[in-house]
Amino acid sequence: MHYLLFYEAADDYVARRTEFRNVHLKLGWEAVERGELVLGGALANPVDGAVLLFKGDSPEVAEKFAKADPYVNSGIVKRWYVREWTTVVGDLASSQKHPARSILSEILRRTKTSSDRRRAWERASAGRVLQRDARVWRALRAQAERAAGGQYPRCAPSG
């Protein structure tokens, strides 16, 4: 699961952070090495806070980071809080979700030539990809035949 640690900066944050920056960065890179911190950085225009993305089983990993951070302990971060973040899109998403796609749309998206499309459709029709009931099969076959000008071979689903 992912957790976002939000920092709200004090008015003198930019002026005072240099004093604590090396210890803050050391703490951050140690968390990266442990596989806890994914990304972190200050918000820009205006510099009025920061966001750090953590990976873990609970918000405790982000909370422990904040409690040990010299930015927090020195008062240049006036408030911090952690929010669970449900990530669904991207390679690092903790629970990837993809839009539903028909077999035909996948074939059309992943292939470039008509011969590649024909081979992919034949593999699907052989039952290696498409293992659905006959009603769905007929609908997809009709859709593919219309898209290909009636040139796909007629065949029944296997299994």
MODA-V510758 format. One line per field, one symbol per residue. phi: phi as a letter, one per 30 degrees, with the letter a starting at -180 (. if undefined). A space follows every 10 residues. Layout:
BEGIN
phi=???
END
This chain:
BEGIN
phi=.cbcccccdd eceddcdedc dddeddeddd ddddicccba lddchcdbla bbccbadade dddddddcdd ddddjdcdab acbdbdcbbj dcddbdbbdd bdeddddddc cccddddddd ddddddjdcc bbddddeddd dddddddcii cdddacddj
END
